[in-house]
Amino acid sequence: MESGGETAIATGVAALVAAVDSLTALPLIPASDTDIVALMQQIETCTRRLASVQRDVIVQACARSLPALNGSGSPALYLQSVLHISHGDAINRWRTAEDLAVWHRVGDEPGAAPVLPNAAQALDEGAISLDHVRVIRQVMNRLPGKVAPEARAYAEQQLARQARALDPTHLPRIGEMILGYLDPDGKLTEDADRQNQRSAVLSPQRYDLMSTLTVELTPDARAAFDAVMAKLARPGMCNPADKESPWAEDEDHPVPREVLEACAARDQRSKAQRQHDALLAVLHPDFNPAKLGSHRGLPVSTIMTMSIDDVERASGVATLATGGQIPVENALQLMARDSKTFVLVKNKNGMPLHIGEIRLANPAQRLALIATERGCTRPGCSAPASMAAAHHVTEFSKGGPTDIENLTLACDHCHALVKDGPRGWKTIKLGEDSDFPGRTAWIAPAHVDPSRTPRVNHLHHPAELLTEVPPSLRPRRVCRASGLSPVRYRVLRRAAIPPPRQ
């Protein structure tokens, strides 16, 4: 006879199978657009909730020593064998169970909680996916062991909270901000550690004569790579399938805009393919990196934005126009080697000061937008500044001036959404009484947002997504005895000048 527990499990599984069978038999063509969207979201939620059930089943399998009884060397190999899934998927599921399940091991206190309790709760509710969990685990594993339990709990709570609203690719930015709070002096990872990890490994050719290149780039190398790719890997450039596609451009031989736009319209390559073709152009013997010309009105170069506080402390990270980051110490070294230095003056709200009035945004205005907006301003768009152009908030044809107060960054896709009519998006500049004065807000059409609430894009400003940081975790920016920043304090000490006392 079956026990009550076995009967309940069998009944639940049968009901699940019956529900799936019922859904697969439903005709979808008669459904409305709203029904299709709701169905996608509900199926995703159910899939995520099932992942939490699967997590608990894995715990039971391990508690019963099923991997060992099966002859598997590890729980991940057992899952790979039993479920016929990839090794990477099996490892992700096993590690999810390790950190998000309640384990009843010998010596555990009653009511023991998971290692990542907030992430576990979000997965139980179907609010996050296994991909979210994987990124949360990666960020948490970067926290040093000496971090206080309060700080670790804060980091996990913030990551789980933001995972409910962001897709997994944007969570690492939140992680970087949290690491910045926990390590304001930037001492957790030194440049020597990054240099030890740099590598470029080219595999032997396969039977189809293809090869795999695996690269670990230092922040400096990534900054240089991104700057070149922004120019040569843009749609229309370096396309071997298009005879008219330009493979190079410099100040002496610029490519006409209409030619590049026509090539971009015909370009069917993926981003990965475009970057491959751009790398091929760079490796050509005739390539001259000193003659790359300009990209979206600016010289092809590494453009960095950093705060004065981080410059004084020689720590923290600078934001690149391509969306990447580089340690401030490395950024200062790059500036020292570069003869061109750009300085931006901002107002009290962090917005650039007024710059001229012309039809097209000039280089100074674009630099100002890169420094303040960092990327496309439409909410939810992750396109970096290198993939965006300067556009008028109030259209030039409607009397909008080409002043910095009326300019914003928008990628080509998002800018095409701005138009008149019921399906068009609108852009406005927020006033002084708003939470983000001077920022560009987008108003979605009624079929996307019935409330038509102006919203800003936080993806390029991850600090805005964090809730109030506990006082004990706030970075100490001054030396207590003198009131000076650590950098200024050390300079005075080295010069044998006694620092002032408060």
NUMAR-962855 format. One record per residue: residue in one letter; y, x, z negated of N, C-alpha, C in turn. Coordinates in steps of 0.1 Angstrom, whole numbers, plus 2048, in hexadecimal, padded with zeros to 3 digits. Each point is the difference from the previous one (the first is absolute). Example, Ala and Ser with C-alpha at 12.3 -4.5 7.8 and 13.67 -1.06 7.14 Angstrom:
2
A7C78847B280C7F780080C809800/S80B7FC80780B80980080B7F87F8/
! end
This chain:
502
M7F480880080C7F880080C809800/E80A7FB80680D8078008087FD7F4/S80780A7FB8097FE7F480C7F9805/G8087FB7F680D7FA803809808808/G80180D7FC8098098077FC80280E/E7F38028037FC80280E8027F4808/T7FE7F47FA8037F480780F7FE804/A8088047F680F7FE80380480A80B/I7FB80C80080380A80A7FC7FB80E/A7F37FC8017FB7FB80C8087F4805/T8047F77F78077F480480E804806/G80780A7F980D8058047FF80780D/V7F68088037FF80780C7FD7F680C/A7F87F67FD7FD7F680A80C7F8804/A8097FD7F680C7F980280A808809/L80080D7FD8088098077FC80180F/V7F38018027FB80180E8037F3807/A7FE7F57F98027F380780F7FE803/A8098057F880E7FF80380480980C/V7FA80C80180380980B7FA7F980D/D7F47FB7FF7FA7F980C8097F5804/S8067F87F78097F580380C805807/L80680B7FB80D8058067FD80580E/T7F58078027FD80680E7FE7F580A/A7FC7F47FB7FD7F580A80D7F8803/L80B8027F980C7F880280780480D/P8047F680880880480C80F8037FC/L80580B80580D8057FC80B7FC80A/I7FC7FD80C80B7FC80A8097F57FB/P7FA7F57FA8097F57FD8098037F4/A7FE80B7F98088037F480E804804/S80A7FC7F880E80480280280F7FC/D80C80580480480D7FD8008037F1/T8057F67F88008017F27F28007FA/D7F77F88067F28007FB7FA80E802/I80280680C7FA80C80380580B7F6/V80D8017FE8058097F67FA7FE7F2/A8007F47FC7FA7FD7F37F28047FF/L7F87FD80B7F28048007FE80F7FF/M8088078077FF80F8008038057F1/Q80A7FA7FA8048057F37F57FC7F5/Q7FB7F48027F57FC7F67F3808802/I7FD80280C7F480880280280E7FB/E80C80680280280D7FA7FF8007F1/T8067F67FA7FF7FF7F17F27FF7FB/C7F87F88077F27FE7FC7F880D802/T80380780B7FA80D80380380A7F4/R80C8007FC80480A7F57F97FC7F3/R8007F37FD7F97FB7F47F1804800/L7FA7FF80C7F28038017FE80F7FD/A80A8088047FF80F7FD7FF8027F1/S8077F87F87FF8017F17F27FD7FB/V7FA7F58077F37FD7FC7F680B804/Q80280680C7F880B80480180C7F7/R80C8027FB80280B7F67F77FE7F4/D8007F47FA7F87FD7F57F1801803/V7FC7FC80C7F28018047FC80F800/I8098098057FD80E8007FE8057F2/V8087FC7F77FF8047F27F27FC7FB/Q7FB7F48037F37FC7FB7F5808807/A80280380D7F68088077FF80E7F9/C80B8067FC80080D7FA7FA7FF7F2/A8047F57F87FB7FE7F37F17FF800/R7FA7FB80A7F27FE8017F980C807/S80880B8037FB80C8067F97FE80D/L8057F68087FB7FE80D80180B80A/P80C8077FF80180C80A7F580A7FD/A7FD8037F37F680A7FD7F27FB804/L7FD7F37FE7F37FB8037FE7FF80F/N80B80080880080080E7FF80E806/G80180A7F77FF80D80580D806806/S80B7F97FD80D80480580780A7F7/G80680A80680680A7F780D7FC7F9/S8067F580480C7FB7FA8027F1803/P8087F97F88037F28038057FE80E/A8098098048067FE80E7F580180A/L7F78097FF7F580180A7F77F47FF/Y7FE7FA7F47F87F47FF8077F5807/L80D7FE7FE8077F58077FF80280F/Q80280C8057FF80380E7F27FC806/S7F68037F87F27FD8057FD7F1800/V8047F97F57FC7F27FE8097F7809/L80D8038018097F780780380580E/H7FB80C80480280580E80F801803/I8078067F780E80280280380F802/S80C80480480380E8018018077F3/H7FF80D8008018077F480D7FF7F9/G80B80080880D7FF7FB8027F27F9/D7FB7F58068017F37FA7F97FF7F4/A7F48068007F78007F38078077F5/I80680C8038078077F580C7F87FB/N8077F980980C7F87FB7FB7F57F7/R7F57F98047FB7F57F77FB8057F3/W7FA80C8007FB8057F380B8057F7/R80A80680680B8057F78097F47FC/T8007F58088077F47FB7F97FB7F4/A7F37FF8017F87FB7F48028097F4/E80180D80280280A7F580D7FD7F8/D80B7FD80880D7FF7FA8047F27FD/L7FA7F68068057F27FE7F67F77F9/A7F48057FD7F67F87F98008047F1/V7FA7F67F87FE8037F27F28057FE/W7FF80D7FC7F38067FE7FC7FF7F2/H7F47FD7FD7FB7FF7F27F680C7FE/R80780C7FE7F880C7FE7FE8027F1/V7F78097FD7FD8047F280D8067FA/G8047FB7F480C8057FA80D7F8803/D7FF7F780A80C7F88038037F67F5/E80D7FF7FE8047F67F68007F2806/P7FE7F67F87FF7F280580D7FC807/G7FF7F980B80C7FC80780780B808/A7F880A80480680B8078067FB80D/A80B8068048077FB80D7FD80A80B/P8027FC80C7FF80980C80A80B7FF/V7FD80B80880980B80180E7FB806/L7FF7F780A80C7FB8068007F17FE/P8057FB7F57FF7F27FC8087F7809/N80C8048038097F78097FB7FF80E/A7FB80B8057FA7FF80E7F37F87FF/A7F88007F67F47F87FF8047F17FF/Q80A7FD7F98057F27FF8057FB80E/A8078088078067FC80D7F47FF80A/L7F68087FF7F57FE8097F87F47FD/D7FE7FD7F37FA7F37FC8077F4806/E80D8018008087F4805800800810/G7FB80A80680180180F80E804805/A8088057F780E80480380180D807/I7F68097FF80080D8067F2802806/S7FF80A8097F48038077FA80D7FB/L7F48048057FA80C7FC80880C805/D8077FE80C80980B80480B8027F7/H8067F67FA80A8017F67FA8087F4/V7F47FC7FC7FA8077F47FE80F803/R7FC80380C7FD80E80480D8087FF/V80B7FB80480D8078008058017F1/I7FE7F67F88048007F27F880B7F9/R7F38018037F880A7FA80480E804/Q80480280D80580D80480C8047F9/V80A7F77FF80C8037F97FE8037F1/M7F77F87FA7FD8027F17F980E7FE/N7F880480A7F980C7FE80980C802/R80C7FE80580A80B8018078027F3/L8007F77F78068017F47F980B7F8/P80780A7FA7FA80A7F87FA7FB7F3/G7F68077FB7F97FB7F48098007F4/K80B8088008098007F480A7F57FF/V8007F780B8097F47FF7FC7F77F5/A80A7FB7F97FD7F87F47FA7F3804/P7F87FA7F87F97F380380B7F5804/E80B8007F980B7F680380480280F/A80280C80480580380D7F57FC80B/R7F48037FC7F57FD80A7FF7F1801/A8017F97F57FF7F180180B7FA808/Y80C8067FE80C7FB8087FE80280F/A7FA80C8037FE80380F7F67F6806/E7F57FE7F97F67F78058057F1801/Q8087FC7F68067F38008097FE80C/Q80980A8038097FF80B7F980080D/L7F68098027F880080C7F97F3803/A7FA7FA7F67F97F480280A7F5803/R80B8007FA80B7F680280580080F/Q80380C80480580280E7F57FD80A/A7F48037FD7F57FE80A7FF7F1803/R8047F77F78007F28038097FC80C/A80B80880280A7FD80A80080980C/L7FA80C7FF80180A80A7F2803806/D80080580C7F38038067FD80F7FB/P7F38048017FC80C7FA80780D805/T8057FF80C80780C80680D8037F9/H8067F67F980D8027FA7FF8047F1/L7F47FE7FA7FE8037F280380F7FC/P7FC80980980280E7FC80F8037FD/R8097F980780F8027FD8037FC7F1/I7FA7F57FC8017FC7F27FB80B7F7/G7F48058047FA80B7F880980C7FF/E80780480B80880B80080C7FE7F6/M8057F480080B7FD7F77FC8017F1/I7F47FB7FD7FA8007F37FE80F7FC/L7FB8088097FE80E7FC80E8077FE/G80A7FB80780D8067FE8067FC7F2/Y7FD7F47FB8047FD7F37F88087F5/L7F38028037F88077F680280F800/D80580580C80280F80180D802807/P80B7FE7F980E80180680380F804/D7F980A7FA80380D8037F780580C/G7F77F88057F880480B7F680B7FE/K7FB8017F47F780B7FC7F17FD801/L7FD7F38037F27FD8017F980780B/T80680180B7FB80680C80A80B805/E7FC80C80080980B8057FD80280F/D80A8078067FF80380E7F4809803/A7FC8097F77F58088027F37F8801/D7FF7F57F87F57F78027FF7FA80D/R80B7FC8068007FA80D7FD80A80B/Q80580C7FE7FD80B80A7F1803800/N7FA7FF7F57F18037FF7F87F5807/Q8067F48027F97F68068027FF810/R8098088058037FF80E7F4805808/S7FE7F980B7F58048098017F980D/A7F980680A7FF7FA80D7F2804805/V7F77F68027F28038037FD7F880D/L7FC80880A7FC7FA80D7F1800801/S7FA7F58027F17FF8017FB80580D/P7F38038017FA80380D8017F5809/Q80080280D8007F580A7F37F87FF/R8027F38017F47F78007FA80080E/Y7F67F78027F97FF80D80A7FB80B/D80A7F87FB80A7FB80A80C809802/L7FF80C7FA80A80B80180C7FD7F8/M8007F57F880B7FD7F77FF8097F3/S80B8027F98008077F48087F97F5/T7FE8037F48077FA7F580880A7F8/L80D7FD7FF8098097F98047FA7F3/T7FD8077F58037FB7F280A8097FA/V80C7FB7FC80B8087FC8057FB7F2/E80280A7F78077FD7F380E807801/L80A7F780280E8068028078017F3/T80780B7FE80A8017F580C7F7803/P8087FD7F680B7F780280A80680B/D80280D80080880680A7FB7FE80E/A7F38028027F97FE80D8017F2804/R7FE7F77F68007F180380E7FC805/A80A8067FA80E7FC80480380580E/A7FB80C80380280580E7F87F880A/F7F47FD7FC7F77F88098067F2803/D8047F97F58067F380280C800809/A80880A7FF80D8018087FC80180F/V7F68088037FD80280E7F87F4805/M7F77FA7F87F97F480480A7F4803/A80A7FF7F880A7F580180680080E/K80180C80680680180E7F580080A/L7F68088007F680180A7F57F6800/A7FE7F97F47F57F67FF8067F2801/R80C7FE8038067F38027FA7F980C/P7FF7F38017FB7F980C80780580C/G7F980380B80680480C80080F803/M7FF8087F580180F8017F1805801/C7FF80B8087F48088017F37F8803/N8027F68097F57F78037F880680D/P7F48057FE7F980580C7FC7F680A/A8007F37FC7FC7F580A80C7FB808/D80C8067FD80C7FB80780780C806/K80080080D80680C80780F8017FE/E8077F67FC80E8007FE8048047F1/S7F68007F88028037F280580E7FD/P80B8027FA80580D7FD7F88077F5/W7FE80D8027F88087F780980A7F8/A80D80080380A8087F980D7FB803/E80A8037F780E7FC80280880A7F8/D80B8048058098097F980E7FC803/E80A8067FA80E7FD80280480280E/D7FA80A80780480280E7F97F780A/H7F57FA7FC7F87F78097FC7F37F8/P80A7F87FD7FC7F47F87F97F6809/V7F77F87FA7F97F58078097F4800/P8027FA80C8087F48007FA7F57F7/R8087F87F97FB7F67F77F87F6807/E8047FC80C7F97F58077F2805805/V7FF80D8027F38058047F68007F4/L8058047F57F88007F47FC7F27FC/E8097F78017FD7F27FC7F67FA809/A80080380D7F67FB80A7F38067FD/C7FF80D7FC7F48077FD7FA7FA7F3/A8097FD7F67FB7FA7F47FA7F2802/A8067F88097FB7F38037F2800806/R7FD80B8077F28028067F68077F7/D8058057F47F88097F87F67F77F8/Q7F38028027F67F87F97F88097F5/R80580C7FD7F98097F78027FB7F1/S7F78047F88017FE7F280980B7FA/K8057FF7F480880B7FA7F880D7FF/A7F37FF7FD7F880C7FF7FF80780D/Q7FE7F880B80080680D80D806804/R80B7FA7FD80D80580380280E7F9/Q7FC8007F380180D7F97F880B805/H7F47FC8057F780A80780780680C/D8067F780880780480D80C8097FC/A8077FC7F580C8087FC7FC80E7FC/L7F48007F97FB80D7FB7FC80980C/L7FB7FA80A7FC80780D80D806806/A80B7F880080C80580680680C7F8/V7FE7FF7F380580B7F77F880D803/L7F37FE8027F880C80280180680E/H8077F980980280580E80880D7FF/P7FC80B80880780D7FF80F7FF803/D8047F680880F7FF8048087F87F5/F7F97FB7F68087F87F68098097F8/N80D7FB7FE80A8077F98057F77F5/P7FC8017F38047F77F680F8017FD/A80780A80580E8017FE8087F8809/K7F97FA80A8077F880A7FA7F2801/L7FE7FA7F47FB7F27FF80A7F5803/G80D80480080A7F68038037F77F4/S8027F48038037F67F57F67F57FF/H8007F97F57F87F47FE8087F57FA/R8027F58078087F57FB80E8057FC/G80680980880E8047FE80280B7F7/L7F58067FA80180B7F77F780C805/P80480C7FD7F880C8037F27FE7FA/V7F58048077F38007FA7FF80B7F5/S8017FB7F48008097F57FA7F97F4/T7FF8077F57FB7FA7F380C7FB7F8/I8017F37FE80B7FA7F97FB7FB7F3/M8068057F57FC7FD7F380A7F97F7/T7FC7F87F78097F97F77FB8037F2/M8098057F77FC8027F280C7FD7F7/S7FD7FE7F380A7FC7F780680D7FA/I80D7FF7FB80680B7FA7F98047F3/D7FB7F67F97F88047F47F4809803/D7F97FC80A7F480880480480E805/V80C80180780580D8048038097F4/E8077FA7F78038077F47F48057F8/R7F67F88007F48047F87F6807809/A80380180D7F780780A7F27FA7FE/S7FF7F37FF7F37F97FE8007F3807/G7F57F98008007F38067FD80180F/V8027F68087FC80080E80C7FC808/A80180580C80A7FB80A7F97F780A/T8077F68057FA7F780A80480480E/L7F680080980280480E8047F4808/A80680280B8047F58097F37F9806/T7F58088007F37FB8057F87F87F6/G8067FF7F37F97F87F67F88097F6/G7FE80C8047F98097F78088067F5/Q7FA8097F88078057F47FD80F800/I80A8087FA7FE80E7FE8068047F3/P7FA8097F88068047F480F805802/V8087FD7F780E80480180280F801/E7F78077F880180F8017FD80580E/N7F67FA8077FD80480E80C7FC809/A8057F47FD80B7FB80980C8097FF/L8038057F480C8097FF7FD80D807/Q7F38058007FD80C8088027FD80F/L7FC7F58058027FC80E80E800803/M8097FA7F780E80080380680E800/A7FB8097F880580E8007FD80780D/R7F47FC8067FC80780D8077F980C/D8057F47FE8067F880B80F802800/S80680380B80E8028018087F3800/K7F97F58028077F38007FD7F97F3/T80B7FD7F97FF7F97F48087F3800/F7FA7F47FD8077F48008037FB7F2/V80C7FC7FD8037FB7F38057F1801/L7FB7F87F88037F28018077FC7F3/V80B7F98008077FB7F57FE7F17FF/K7FB7FB7F47FD7F27FE80A7FA7F6/N8017F38008087F97F67F87FD7F4/K8057F87F67F97FE7F47F37F8801/N7FF7F980B7F47F88027F6808809/G80280C8037F78088088017FE80F/M80B7F88048027FE80E80980B806/P7FE80380D80980A80680E7FB801/L80A8097FF80E7FC8028037FD80E/H80B7F98038047FB80D80180C80A/I7FA7FE80C80080A80A8047FA80D/G80C8018058047FD80E7FC7F2805/E8057FE80D7FC7F48077FF80380F/I7F47FF8057FD80380E7F57F6804/R7FC80080D7F67F68057F28047FB/L7FD80D8017F38047FC8018087F3/A7F68007F78008077F480080F803/N8098077FA80180F8027F68077F7/P7FD80D8027F78077F88038007F1/A80D8007FD8038007F17FC7F27FA/Q8027F68077FC7F27FB7F17FF7FF/R7F980680A7F17FF8007FB8087F4/L80680C7FE7FC8087F48027F87F3/A80B7F97FF8037F87F47F67F57FE/L7FC7FA80B7F67F57FF7F28067FC/I7FD80B8067F38067FC8008037F1/A80B8067FB8008047F28007F47F7/T8067F48048007F57F67F67F6803/E7FC7FD80C7F67F58037F2806802/R7FE80C8057F48078017F67FB80A/G8027F48057F77FA8098057F2804/C7F77F98088047F38058027F77F4/T80A7F78008057F97F47F97F2800/R7F87FC80A7FA7F37FF7F58007F5/P8007F67F77F78007F57F1801805/G7F98097FA7F28028047FD80A80B/C80B8058077FE80980A80080E7FB/S7F68088037FF80E7FB80480A80A/A8067FC80B80580A80B80A8097FA/P7FE80D80080A80A7FB80C801808/A80A8077FB80D8018077FF80680E/S7F68098027FE80780D7FB7F680A/M7FB7F47FC7FB7F680A80A7F5801/A80B8017FA80A7F580080D804807/A8077F780580D80280680B7F97F7/A80D80580380B7F97F98047F4807/H8007F57F98047F380680B7F97F9/H8077F780680B7F97FA7FB7F47F8/V8047FF7F37FC7F47F88067F4807/T80E8008028067F680880280680E/E7F97F98097FF80680E80E804805/F80080B80880C8058068067F6809/S7F77F88078057F680A8077F57F9/K7FE7FE7F38067F67F880B8057F7/G80580C80380B8057F97FD8097F5/G7F38047FE7FC8097F680480E803/P8078067F680580E8037F580A7FE/T80180C8067F780B7FF8048087F4/D8017FA7F48048077F47F38017F8/I80080A7F77F48027F87FC7F47F7/E80B7F87FD7FD7F47F87F97F5808/N80080180D7FA7F68097F4806807/L7FB80B7FC7F58068077F38007F7/T7F58008067F38007F97F5806808/L7F68057FA7F48058077F67F5803/A7FB7FF80C7F67F78047F780680B/C7F37FE7FE7F780580B8017F780C/D7FB80480B8027F880C7F97F27FF/H7F48007F97F97F37FF8097F67F7/C8048057F58087F77F780D7FC806/H80780980780D7FD8057FE7F580B/A7F57FF8077FE7F680A7FE7F27F9/L7FE8007F37FE7F37F980E7FA7FD/V80B80880080D7FB7FD8067F980C/K8017F38008057F880B8047F27FB/D8087F98098047F37FC7F47F6803/G8017F57FA7F57F68017F87FE7F4/P7F87F67FF7F87FD7F47F680A7FD/R7FB8098097F680A7FD80680E7FF/G80D80180080780D7FE8028047F2/W80080D7FD8038057F380F804800/K8068007F480E8037FE80180C7F7/T80B80880180380B7F780E7FE7FA/I8018047F480D8007F980180C7F7/K80C8037FC80380A7F68027F97F3/L7FA8057F58017F97F380D8057F9/G8067F77F980D8027F97FF8077F3/E80B8027FA8018087F37F97F87F5/D7FF7F38017FA7F87F57F17FF801/S7FA80780A7F17FF8027F980B7F8/D7F37FF7FF7F880B7F980080D808/F8037FF80D7FF80C80980D800809/P80C8027FA80C80080880080A80B/G8057FB80C80180980B7F3801809/R7F57FB7FA7F38018087FF7F580A/T7F880380A7FE7F680B7F57F67FB/A8027F48017F67F57FD7FD7F980D/W7F37FC8017FB7F880B7FD7F27FC/I8037F78087FD7F27FE7F67FB80A/A7F47FD7FB7F67FB8098027F2805/P7FB7FD80C8017F28057F87F67F7/A8037F48017FB7F67F77F17FF800/H7FA80380C7F17FE8007F980C7F9/V80880B7FD7FA80B7F88047FE7F2/D80D7FD7FD8057FF7F28087F3800/P7FB7F57FC8087F37FF80C8017F8/S8008097F680C8017F780B808807/R7FC80880A80A8098078088097F7/T7F98067F68068097F680280E806/P80C8057FF80280E8057F880A7F8/R7F98088067F780A7F980280E806/V7FF80A7F780180E8047F2806801/N80080B8067F38088027FF80A7F5/H7F67FF7F77FF80A7F57F680B803/L7F97FF80C7F580A80280680E801/H80C80280580680D8018078047F3/H8007F77F68078037F37F67FC7F5/P7F58077FF7F57FB7F78057FF7F1/A80A8087FC8047FF7F28057F27FD/E8057F880A8057F37FE7F47F67FC/L7F48048037F47F77FE7FB8027F2/L80480A7F97FB8037F38087F77F6/T7F97FB7F68067F97F580680A7F6/E8077FB7F68078097F77F680A7FA/V80480D8017F880B7FB8018017F1/P7F58017F98028027F180880C7FD/P8087FF7F580980B7FC7F980D7FF/S7F47FF7FA7F880D7FE7FC80780D/L8017F980B7FB80580D80C805808/R80C7FD7FC80C80380980280F800/P80380680B80180F80180C8047F8/R7FF80C7FA80B8067F880780980A/R80C7FC80380880780A80A80A7FB/V8028017F380980A7FA7F98077F5/C80580C7FD7FC8077F48077FA7F4/R7F87FD7F68057F97F480C8077F9/A7FE80D7FF80A8087F980E801806/S80080080E80C8038078057F4808/G7F87F78038047F580980080480F/L7FB80C80380080580E7F37FC806/S80080080D7F37FF8087F880D7FE/P7F37FF8007F880C7FE80480C809/V8037FD80D80380A80980D8077FC/R80B7F87FD80C8067FC7FF8087F3/Y7F77FB7F77FE8077F37F980E803/R7F68008097FA80D80280980A807/V8097FA80980A8098078098077F5/L8057F87F78098057F67F880B7F7/R7F47FD7FD7F88097F87FE80D807/R7FD80080D7FE80C80780C808802/A80C7F980080D8078018058047F2/A7F87FE7F68048047F280D7F97FC/I8027F480580B7F77FC7FB7F67F6/P8057FF7F47FA7F77F68047F1805/P7F67F88018037F28048077F87F5/P8097F78058087F97F67F77F77F7/R8057FE7F47F97F67F78077F3800/Q7F87F57FF8067F37FF8057FD7F2/
! end
